[in-house]
Amino acid sequence: MAGEQTSTEYIQHHLQNWTYGKLPEGYTRYDGEVLTESTWVSAHSSQEAKDMGFSAVHVDTLGWSIFLGALFIFIFSRVAKKATADTPSGLQSFVELVVSFVDNTVKDTFHYKNSMIAPMGLTIFCWVFIMNAMDLIPVDWIPHFVANVIVGDPHFYFKVVPTTDPNATLGMAVGVFLLMIFFSIKQKGAVGFIKELTFHPFSPPTKGLGILLAPVLIAINFILETVSLIAKPISLGLRLFGNLYAGEMIFILIAIMFGAGFLLGLFAGVLQWAWAVFHILVITLQAFVFMVLTTVYMAMAHDNHDEH
Amino acid sequence: MEAVGLVYVASALLIGLGALGTAIGFGTLGGKLLEGAARQPEQAPALQGKMFLMAGLLDAVPMIGVGIGMYLIFVVAPGLAG
Protein backbone atom coordinates (compact mmCIF):
# COMPACT_ATOMS: atom_id res chain seq x y z
CA MET A 1 0.00 0.00 0.00
CA ALA A 2 1.23 3.54 -0.58
CA GLY A 3 3.05 4.85 2.47
CA GLU A 4 1.66 7.97 4.10
CA GLN A 5 -1.74 8.77 2.68
CA THR A 6 -4.32 11.09 4.16
CA SER A 7 -7.91 9.89 4.37
CA THR A 8 -8.95 12.40 1.72
CA GLU A 9 -6.38 11.00 -0.68
CA TYR A 10 -7.60 7.48 0.11
CA ILE A 11 -11.19 8.44 -0.68
CA GLN A 12 -10.31 10.28 -3.84
CA HIS A 13 -8.12 7.41 -4.97
CA HIS A 14 -11.06 5.03 -4.68
CA LEU A 15 -13.39 7.36 -6.52
CA GLN A 16 -11.29 7.74 -9.65
CA ASN A 17 -11.79 5.43 -12.62
CA TRP A 18 -9.03 3.99 -14.80
CA THR A 19 -9.10 6.62 -17.53
CA TYR A 20 -7.39 6.13 -20.88
CA GLY A 21 -7.25 9.09 -23.16
CA LYS A 22 -5.26 11.53 -25.24
CA LEU A 23 -3.22 14.25 -23.58
CA PRO A 24 -2.47 17.25 -25.80
CA GLU A 25 0.92 18.30 -27.09
CA GLY A 26 2.91 20.41 -24.68
CA TYR A 27 1.13 19.01 -21.62
CA THR A 28 3.17 18.67 -18.41
CA ARG A 29 2.61 15.27 -16.82
CA TYR A 30 2.76 14.35 -13.13
CA ASP A 31 6.48 13.56 -13.21
CA GLY A 32 7.33 16.81 -14.97
CA GLU A 33 7.76 15.26 -18.40
CA VAL A 34 6.47 17.58 -21.14
CA LEU A 35 4.78 15.82 -24.04
CA THR A 36 6.25 16.60 -27.45
CA GLU A 37 3.13 15.37 -29.23
CA SER A 38 -0.35 14.33 -28.17
CA THR A 39 -0.17 10.79 -26.76
CA TRP A 40 -2.65 8.18 -25.57
CA VAL A 41 -1.95 7.32 -21.92
CA SER A 42 -3.65 6.15 -18.76
CA ALA A 43 -4.33 9.11 -16.49
CA HIS A 44 -2.10 9.25 -13.43
CA SER A 45 -4.21 11.76 -11.49
CA SER A 46 -7.73 13.12 -11.63
CA GLN A 47 -6.30 16.36 -13.00
CA GLU A 48 -4.85 14.48 -15.96
CA ALA A 49 -8.14 12.63 -16.40
CA LYS A 50 -9.98 15.93 -16.52
CA ASP A 51 -7.54 17.40 -19.03
CA MET A 52 -8.08 14.50 -21.40
CA GLY A 53 -11.44 15.94 -22.33
CA PHE A 54 -13.78 14.04 -24.60
CA SER A 55 -11.24 11.43 -25.67
CA ALA A 56 -11.14 9.91 -22.16
CA VAL A 57 -12.54 6.39 -21.75
CA HIS A 58 -13.17 4.62 -18.44
CA VAL A 59 -11.53 1.30 -19.22
CA ASP A 60 -12.44 -0.38 -15.92
CA THR A 61 -16.16 0.43 -16.32
CA LEU A 62 -16.20 -0.90 -19.87
CA GLY A 63 -14.21 -4.01 -18.99
CA TRP A 64 -16.22 -4.98 -15.93
CA SER A 65 -19.62 -4.30 -17.48
CA ILE A 66 -18.79 -6.36 -20.58
CA PHE A 67 -17.25 -9.15 -18.50
CA LEU A 68 -20.22 -9.33 -16.11
CA GLY A 69 -22.70 -9.22 -19.00
CA ALA A 70 -20.86 -12.04 -20.73
CA LEU A 71 -20.83 -14.01 -17.47
CA PHE A 72 -24.60 -13.63 -17.10
CA ILE A 73 -25.21 -14.70 -20.71
CA PHE A 74 -22.83 -17.64 -20.35
CA ILE A 75 -24.44 -18.99 -17.17
CA PHE A 76 -28.01 -18.56 -18.36
CA SER A 77 -27.42 -20.00 -21.82
CA ARG A 78 -25.63 -23.04 -20.40
CA VAL A 79 -28.55 -23.72 -18.08
CA ALA A 80 -30.99 -23.22 -20.94
CA LYS A 81 -29.15 -25.71 -23.16
CA LYS A 82 -29.04 -28.37 -20.46
CA ALA A 83 -32.57 -27.75 -19.19
CA THR A 84 -34.51 -30.91 -18.35
CA ALA A 85 -38.20 -31.42 -17.70
CA ASP A 86 -37.26 -33.90 -14.94
CA THR A 87 -36.33 -32.75 -11.45
CA PRO A 88 -34.26 -29.64 -12.11
CA SER A 89 -30.83 -29.08 -10.61
CA GLY A 90 -30.28 -26.23 -8.16
CA LEU A 91 -28.92 -23.82 -10.76
CA GLN A 92 -31.74 -24.60 -13.18
CA SER A 93 -34.37 -23.97 -10.49
CA PHE A 94 -32.73 -20.66 -9.70
CA VAL A 95 -32.69 -19.58 -13.34
CA GLU A 96 -36.31 -20.69 -13.74
CA LEU A 97 -37.22 -18.67 -10.65
CA VAL A 98 -35.62 -15.52 -12.04
CA VAL A 99 -37.12 -15.97 -15.51
CA SER A 100 -40.64 -16.60 -14.20
CA PHE A 101 -40.33 -13.61 -11.85
CA VAL A 102 -39.38 -11.30 -14.72
CA ASP A 103 -42.04 -12.87 -16.94
CA ASN A 104 -44.79 -12.22 -14.38
CA THR A 105 -43.63 -8.66 -13.77
CA VAL A 106 -43.56 -7.87 -17.48
CA LYS A 107 -46.96 -9.51 -18.00
CA ASP A 108 -48.44 -7.28 -15.30
CA THR A 109 -47.14 -4.13 -16.95
CA PHE A 110 -46.90 -4.67 -20.69
CA HIS A 111 -50.12 -5.62 -22.45
CA TYR A 112 -49.05 -5.37 -26.07
CA LYS A 113 -47.40 -7.73 -28.51
CA ASN A 114 -43.62 -7.45 -28.62
CA SER A 115 -41.31 -10.40 -28.18
CA MET A 116 -38.34 -8.22 -27.29
CA ILE A 117 -39.60 -6.70 -24.06
CA ALA A 118 -39.42 -9.67 -21.69
CA PRO A 119 -35.87 -10.77 -22.68
CA MET A 120 -34.81 -7.13 -22.40
CA GLY A 121 -36.34 -7.04 -18.91
CA LEU A 122 -34.46 -10.21 -17.96
CA THR A 123 -31.18 -8.80 -19.29
CA ILE A 124 -31.63 -5.51 -17.50
CA PHE A 125 -32.57 -7.11 -14.19
CA CYS A 126 -29.80 -9.72 -14.10
CA TRP A 127 -27.07 -7.52 -15.59
CA VAL A 128 -27.76 -4.55 -13.32
CA PHE A 129 -28.03 -6.89 -10.33
CA ILE A 130 -24.67 -8.56 -11.06
CA MET A 131 -22.98 -5.20 -11.62
CA ASN A 132 -24.44 -3.81 -8.40
CA ALA A 133 -23.45 -6.94 -6.49
CA MET A 134 -19.77 -6.20 -7.19
CA ASP A 135 -20.21 -3.47 -4.57
CA LEU A 136 -20.42 -6.13 -1.85
CA ILE A 137 -16.79 -7.17 -2.35
CA PRO A 138 -14.62 -5.34 0.23
CA VAL A 139 -13.59 -2.12 -1.38
CA ASP A 140 -9.81 -2.57 -1.21
CA TRP A 141 -9.36 -6.18 -2.28
CA ILE A 142 -9.57 -6.15 -6.07
CA PRO A 143 -8.09 -2.67 -6.71
CA HIS A 144 -5.07 -3.37 -4.47
CA PHE A 145 -4.59 -6.83 -5.96
CA VAL A 146 -4.63 -5.42 -9.48
CA ALA A 147 -2.48 -2.40 -8.60
CA ASN A 148 0.18 -4.21 -6.59
CA VAL A 149 0.29 -7.69 -8.12
CA ILE A 150 -0.76 -7.32 -11.76
CA VAL A 151 0.31 -3.81 -12.69
CA GLY A 152 3.00 -3.15 -10.11
CA ASP A 153 2.03 0.50 -9.71
CA PRO A 154 0.37 1.04 -6.31
CA HIS A 155 -1.05 4.28 -7.65
CA PHE A 156 -3.16 2.50 -10.31
CA TYR A 157 -6.85 3.44 -10.39
CA PHE A 158 -9.32 0.54 -10.69
CA LYS A 159 -13.01 0.61 -9.80
CA VAL A 160 -14.89 -2.67 -9.99
CA VAL A 161 -18.53 -1.50 -9.81
CA PRO A 162 -19.58 -0.25 -13.27
CA THR A 163 -22.87 1.20 -12.04
CA THR A 164 -21.08 3.70 -9.81
CA ASP A 165 -19.89 5.33 -13.01
CA PRO A 166 -22.60 7.67 -14.31
CA ASN A 167 -21.40 6.89 -17.84
CA ALA A 168 -22.60 3.30 -17.50
CA THR A 169 -26.00 4.05 -15.98
CA LEU A 170 -26.78 7.01 -18.23
CA GLY A 171 -25.62 4.94 -21.20
CA MET A 172 -28.18 2.27 -20.38
CA ALA A 173 -30.84 4.92 -19.80
CA VAL A 174 -30.10 6.55 -23.16
CA GLY A 175 -30.44 3.11 -24.77
CA VAL A 176 -33.87 2.74 -23.20
CA PHE A 177 -34.74 6.26 -24.34
CA LEU A 178 -33.82 5.50 -27.95
CA LEU A 179 -35.91 2.34 -27.82
CA MET A 180 -38.83 4.39 -26.46
CA ILE A 181 -38.66 6.77 -29.40
CA PHE A 182 -38.17 3.94 -31.89
CA PHE A 183 -41.18 1.99 -30.65
CA SER A 184 -43.32 5.12 -30.40
CA ILE A 185 -42.65 6.01 -34.00
CA LYS A 186 -43.09 2.40 -35.11
CA GLN A 187 -46.47 2.06 -33.35
CA LYS A 188 -47.95 5.49 -33.97
CA GLY A 189 -46.04 6.77 -36.99
CA ALA A 190 -43.91 9.89 -36.95
CA VAL A 191 -47.02 12.05 -37.24
CA GLY A 192 -48.67 10.24 -34.33
CA PHE A 193 -45.53 10.72 -32.25
CA ILE A 194 -45.47 14.47 -32.91
CA LYS A 195 -49.20 14.60 -32.25
CA GLU A 196 -48.64 12.90 -28.91
CA LEU A 197 -46.07 15.53 -27.99
CA THR A 198 -48.17 18.52 -29.03
CA PHE A 199 -51.81 17.61 -28.46
CA HIS A 200 -51.51 16.26 -24.92
CA PRO A 201 -52.44 17.08 -22.16
CA PHE A 202 -54.39 20.14 -23.34
CA SER A 203 -56.21 19.33 -26.54
CA PRO A 204 -56.24 22.44 -28.72
CA PRO A 205 -59.56 23.49 -30.30
CA THR A 206 -59.78 22.90 -34.02
CA LYS A 207 -63.05 24.63 -34.85
CA GLY A 208 -64.28 28.14 -34.50
CA LEU A 209 -62.56 31.07 -32.85
CA GLY A 210 -60.68 28.81 -30.48
CA ILE A 211 -58.36 27.93 -33.33
CA LEU A 212 -56.48 31.16 -32.60
CA LEU A 213 -55.54 29.74 -29.23
CA ALA A 214 -54.26 26.50 -30.74
CA PRO A 215 -50.59 27.54 -31.31
CA VAL A 216 -50.31 28.70 -27.69
CA LEU A 217 -51.70 25.43 -26.39
CA ILE A 218 -49.49 23.43 -28.74
CA ALA A 219 -46.43 25.31 -27.49
CA ILE A 220 -47.38 24.73 -23.84
CA ASN A 221 -48.08 21.05 -24.52
CA PHE A 222 -44.76 20.67 -26.31
CA ILE A 223 -42.79 22.13 -23.42
CA LEU A 224 -44.56 20.01 -20.83
CA GLU A 225 -44.33 16.80 -22.80
CA THR A 226 -40.69 17.33 -23.79
CA VAL A 227 -39.67 17.95 -20.18
CA SER A 228 -41.54 14.83 -19.14
CA LEU A 229 -39.94 12.85 -21.99
CA ILE A 230 -36.38 13.97 -21.19
CA ALA A 231 -36.86 13.50 -17.45
CA LYS A 232 -37.44 9.76 -17.96
CA PRO A 233 -33.98 8.63 -19.08
CA ILE A 234 -32.21 11.17 -16.86
CA SER A 235 -34.03 10.02 -13.73
CA LEU A 236 -33.63 6.36 -14.74
CA GLY A 237 -29.86 6.68 -15.09
CA LEU A 238 -29.23 8.98 -12.15
CA ARG A 239 -31.41 6.97 -9.76
CA LEU A 240 -29.23 3.88 -10.20
CA PHE A 241 -26.01 5.94 -10.15
CA GLY A 242 -26.96 7.89 -7.03
CA ASN A 243 -27.91 4.82 -5.02
CA LEU A 244 -24.77 2.90 -5.93
CA TYR A 245 -22.39 5.86 -5.59
CA ALA A 246 -23.72 6.66 -2.10
CA GLY A 247 -23.44 3.01 -1.08
CA GLU A 248 -19.88 2.73 -2.33
CA MET A 249 -18.98 6.03 -0.65
CA ILE A 250 -20.17 4.73 2.71
CA PHE A 251 -18.17 1.51 2.23
CA ILE A 252 -15.06 3.62 1.55
CA LEU A 253 -15.70 5.84 4.58
CA ILE A 254 -16.07 2.84 6.89
CA ALA A 255 -12.95 1.31 5.35
CA ILE A 256 -10.93 4.36 6.46
CA MET A 257 -11.42 3.19 10.05
CA PHE A 258 -9.36 0.08 9.34
CA GLY A 259 -6.21 2.15 9.51
CA ALA A 260 -6.95 3.51 12.99
CA GLY A 261 -5.92 0.71 15.34
CA PHE A 262 -7.27 -2.71 16.32
CA LEU A 263 -10.45 -1.81 18.25
CA LEU A 264 -11.64 0.69 15.67
CA GLY A 265 -10.74 -1.82 12.96
CA LEU A 266 -12.93 -4.44 14.63
CA PHE A 267 -15.77 -1.94 14.93
CA ALA A 268 -15.30 -1.05 11.25
CA GLY A 269 -15.59 -4.72 10.32
CA VAL A 270 -18.93 -4.97 12.10
CA LEU A 271 -20.15 -1.77 10.45
CA GLN A 272 -19.07 -2.98 7.00
CA TRP A 273 -21.03 -6.18 7.50
CA ALA A 274 -24.14 -4.34 8.70
CA TRP A 275 -24.06 -1.87 5.83
CA ALA A 276 -23.47 -4.70 3.33
CA VAL A 277 -26.56 -6.54 4.58
CA PHE A 278 -28.62 -3.38 4.16
CA HIS A 279 -27.07 -2.75 0.79
CA ILE A 280 -28.25 -6.15 -0.49
CA LEU A 281 -31.78 -4.78 -0.35
CA VAL A 282 -30.79 -1.61 -2.22
CA ILE A 283 -28.97 -3.58 -4.94
CA THR A 284 -31.91 -5.86 -5.69
CA LEU A 285 -34.46 -3.09 -5.41
CA GLN A 286 -32.62 -0.78 -7.81
CA ALA A 287 -32.23 -3.55 -10.40
CA PHE A 288 -35.94 -4.34 -10.05
CA VAL A 289 -36.96 -0.67 -10.31
CA PHE A 290 -34.81 -0.18 -13.42
CA MET A 291 -36.45 -3.20 -15.06
CA VAL A 292 -40.01 -2.22 -14.13
CA LEU A 293 -39.57 1.36 -15.24
CA THR A 294 -38.09 0.25 -18.57
CA THR A 295 -41.10 -2.03 -19.11
CA VAL A 296 -43.50 0.77 -18.16
CA TYR A 297 -41.80 3.17 -20.59
CA MET A 298 -42.00 0.55 -23.35
CA ALA A 299 -45.70 0.09 -22.57
CA MET A 300 -46.21 3.85 -22.77
CA ALA A 301 -44.43 3.88 -26.13
CA HIS A 302 -46.80 1.23 -27.50
CA ASP A 303 -49.89 2.90 -26.11
CA ASN A 304 -52.02 4.48 -28.83
CA HIS A 305 -53.85 6.92 -26.57
CA ASP A 306 -57.12 5.97 -28.25
CA GLU A 307 -58.93 5.89 -24.98
CA HIS A 308 -57.88 9.40 -23.92
CA MET B 1 -17.84 33.06 4.14
CA GLU B 2 -15.11 31.25 2.24
CA ALA B 3 -15.95 29.11 -0.75
CA VAL B 4 -14.99 25.89 1.06
CA GLY B 5 -17.41 26.63 3.91
CA LEU B 6 -20.18 27.33 1.43
CA VAL B 7 -19.57 24.01 -0.32
CA TYR B 8 -20.06 22.16 2.97
CA VAL B 9 -23.23 24.11 3.79
CA ALA B 10 -24.60 23.42 0.31
CA SER B 11 -23.90 19.73 0.63
CA ALA B 12 -25.52 19.63 4.08
CA LEU B 13 -28.68 21.32 2.76
CA LEU B 14 -28.75 18.93 -0.19
CA ILE B 15 -28.60 15.81 1.92
CA GLY B 16 -30.71 17.10 4.82
CA LEU B 17 -33.67 18.41 2.84
CA GLY B 18 -33.68 15.31 0.66
CA ALA B 19 -33.76 13.12 3.75
CA LEU B 20 -36.61 15.16 5.24
CA GLY B 21 -38.84 14.76 2.19
CA THR B 22 -38.09 11.08 1.80
CA ALA B 23 -38.73 10.32 5.46
CA ILE B 24 -42.17 11.87 5.29
CA GLY B 25 -42.86 10.11 1.99
CA PHE B 26 -41.80 6.69 3.22
CA GLY B 27 -43.80 7.13 6.42
CA THR B 28 -46.97 7.93 4.48
CA LEU B 29 -46.33 5.06 2.08
CA GLY B 30 -45.81 2.55 4.88
CA GLY B 31 -48.88 3.80 6.70
CA LYS B 32 -51.03 3.33 3.62
CA LEU B 33 -49.64 -0.19 3.18
CA LEU B 34 -50.56 -1.09 6.75
CA GLU B 35 -54.03 0.36 6.31
CA GLY B 36 -54.58 -1.50 3.06
CA ALA B 37 -53.28 -4.76 4.48
CA ALA B 38 -55.53 -4.39 7.51
CA ARG B 39 -58.57 -3.89 5.31
CA GLN B 40 -57.79 -6.77 2.93
CA PRO B 41 -55.25 -9.18 4.41
CA GLU B 42 -55.33 -11.44 1.35
CA GLN B 43 -53.95 -8.60 -0.80
CA ALA B 44 -51.06 -8.01 1.59
CA PRO B 45 -48.31 -9.70 -0.55
CA ALA B 46 -49.36 -7.88 -3.71
CA LEU B 47 -49.54 -4.57 -1.87
CA GLN B 48 -46.12 -5.16 -0.35
CA GLY B 49 -44.61 -5.81 -3.77
CA LYS B 50 -46.05 -2.57 -5.11
CA MET B 51 -44.84 -0.76 -1.99
CA PHE B 52 -41.26 -1.80 -2.63
CA LEU B 53 -41.57 -0.58 -6.18
CA MET B 54 -42.78 2.80 -4.97
CA ALA B 55 -40.01 2.83 -2.36
CA GLY B 56 -37.43 2.35 -5.09
CA LEU B 57 -38.88 5.25 -7.06
CA LEU B 58 -39.13 7.45 -3.97
CA ASP B 59 -35.49 6.78 -3.20
CA ALA B 60 -34.33 8.25 -6.48
CA VAL B 61 -34.27 12.01 -5.90
CA PRO B 62 -32.70 12.03 -2.41
CA MET B 63 -30.14 9.48 -3.56
CA ILE B 64 -29.15 11.70 -6.45
CA GLY B 65 -28.84 14.46 -3.85
CA VAL B 66 -26.69 12.28 -1.60
CA GLY B 67 -24.49 11.30 -4.51
CA ILE B 68 -23.93 14.94 -5.47
CA GLY B 69 -23.47 15.88 -1.79
CA MET B 70 -20.78 13.24 -1.28
CA TYR B 71 -19.05 14.38 -4.44
CA LEU B 72 -19.11 17.97 -3.15
CA ILE B 73 -17.75 17.05 0.27
CA PHE B 74 -14.98 14.69 -0.77
CA VAL B 75 -13.87 15.90 -4.17
CA VAL B 76 -14.85 19.56 -4.63
CA ALA B 77 -14.14 20.85 -1.12
CA PRO B 78 -10.63 19.37 -0.81
CA GLY B 79 -10.01 20.62 -4.33
CA LEU B 80 -10.91 24.15 -3.25
CA ALA B 81 -9.01 23.98 0.02
CA GLY B 82 -5.91 22.25 -1.36
Interface residues (C-beta under 8 A of the other chain):
Chain A: T8 I11 Q12 L15 S46 S235 L238 R239 F241 G242 N243 Y245 A246 M249 V282 L285 Q286 F288 V289 V292 L293
Chain B: F52 L53 A55 G56 L57 D59 A60 V61 M63 I64 G65 V66 G67 I68 M70 Y71 F74 V75 P78
